[in-house]
Amino acid sequence: MAERINKLQQKVDSAEVQGEGSWVLLRSPVIDDLTSLDMPAEGDRKAAIEFGRELLKSLIVDWDWVDDEGEPLPNPVNDPDVVSRLPFQEITFLINAIGLEELTDQKN
């Protein structure tokens, strides 16, 4: 029997940005995710950042992340704008965990 290797959801250890025991549940992008958003023109860095932000908002399913005071951050499903308030290191971690490293490429 076949078994899918690239699962649609994956729970990722986020200790490097949120401390020991932390995790984030991410959904892998599907073709509809990429076609439902306006793809940025090559070299349009601002549009590429906006594209990445909107894509990230749709791909975070759950997490146990906290703010600077140790208070739980809202679930991104209920408050997608919480993603826009994350430090750059956490955004970069999420982009890399999803496999969208090219969005962080300085040429884009």
C-alpha positions as CSV (number, residue, x, y, z in Angstrom):
1,M,0.0,0.0,0.0
2,A,1.2,3.5,-0.8
3,E,2.1,5.9,2.0
4,R,2.4,9.6,1.4
5,I,5.9,10.8,2.1
6,N,5.2,14.6,1.9
7,K,2.4,15.0,4.5
8,L,0.1,17.9,4.3
9,Q,0.7,18.8,7.9
10,Q,3.9,18.5,10.0
11,K,4.6,19.3,13.6
12,V,8.0,21.1,13.8
13,D,10.2,21.5,16.8
14,S,10.7,25.3,17.2
15,A,13.2,25.2,20.2
16,E,15.7,27.3,18.2
17,V,13.3,30.3,18.3
18,Q,10.8,29.7,21.1
19,G,12.7,27.5,23.6
20,E,12.8,23.9,24.6
21,G,9.6,21.9,24.0
22,S,8.0,24.5,21.7
23,W,6.4,23.5,18.4
24,V,4.4,24.7,15.4
25,L,2.0,22.8,13.3
26,L,2.4,23.8,9.6
27,R,0.4,22.9,6.6
28,S,2.4,22.4,3.4
29,P,1.4,24.7,0.6
30,V,-0.8,23.3,-2.2
31,I,-1.2,24.7,-5.7
32,D,-4.4,26.6,-4.7
33,D,-2.4,28.5,-2.0
34,L,0.0,29.6,-4.7
35,T,-2.6,30.5,-7.3
36,S,-5.0,32.3,-4.9
37,L,-2.4,35.0,-4.1
38,D,-0.9,37.5,-6.6
39,M,2.6,36.2,-7.4
40,P,5.1,39.1,-7.2
41,A,6.9,40.3,-10.3
42,E,10.6,39.4,-10.3
43,G,12.6,42.0,-8.4
44,D,9.5,43.4,-6.6
45,R,10.8,42.9,-3.0
46,K,7.8,44.6,-1.4
47,A,5.4,42.4,-3.2
48,A,7.4,39.3,-2.4
49,I,7.3,40.2,1.3
50,E,3.6,40.7,1.2
51,F,3.1,37.4,-0.8
52,G,5.2,35.6,1.9
53,R,3.3,37.2,4.8
54,E,-0.1,36.2,3.3
55,L,1.1,32.7,2.5
56,L,2.5,32.2,6.0
57,K,-0.8,33.3,7.6
58,S,-2.6,30.6,5.7
59,L,-0.1,27.8,6.5
60,I,0.3,28.0,10.3
61,V,-2.3,25.6,11.8
62,D,-1.4,25.7,15.5
63,W,1.5,26.4,17.9
64,D,2.4,26.8,21.5
65,W,4.4,30.0,21.0
66,V,4.6,32.8,23.6
67,D,5.4,36.5,23.6
68,D,8.2,38.4,25.3
69,E,6.5,38.0,28.7
70,G,5.8,34.3,28.3
71,E,2.1,34.8,27.6
72,P,0.6,32.5,24.9
73,L,0.4,34.1,21.4
74,P,-3.1,33.8,19.8
75,N,-3.6,30.9,17.5
76,P,-2.9,32.1,13.9
77,V,-6.0,30.4,12.7
78,N,-8.1,32.7,14.9
79,D,-5.8,35.8,14.6
80,P,-3.8,35.6,11.4
81,D,-2.3,39.1,12.0
82,V,-0.3,37.7,14.9
83,V,2.2,36.5,12.2
84,S,2.9,40.1,11.2
85,R,4.0,40.9,14.8
86,L,6.6,38.1,15.0
87,P,10.3,39.0,15.2
88,F,12.2,38.5,12.0
89,Q,14.1,35.4,13.3
90,E,10.7,33.7,13.9
91,I,9.4,34.6,10.5
92,T,12.6,33.3,8.9
93,F,12.3,30.1,10.9
94,L,8.7,29.6,9.7
95,I,9.6,30.3,6.0
96,N,12.5,27.8,6.2
97,A,10.4,25.2,8.0
98,I,7.7,25.3,5.3
99,G,10.4,25.1,2.6
100,L,10.0,28.5,1.1
101,E,13.6,29.7,1.6
102,E,13.6,31.5,-1.8
103,L,11.2,34.1,-0.2
104,T,14.1,35.2,2.1
105,D,16.5,35.5,-0.8
106,Q,17.7,39.2,-0.9
107,K,17.5,39.2,-4.7
108,N,13.7,38.9,-4.5
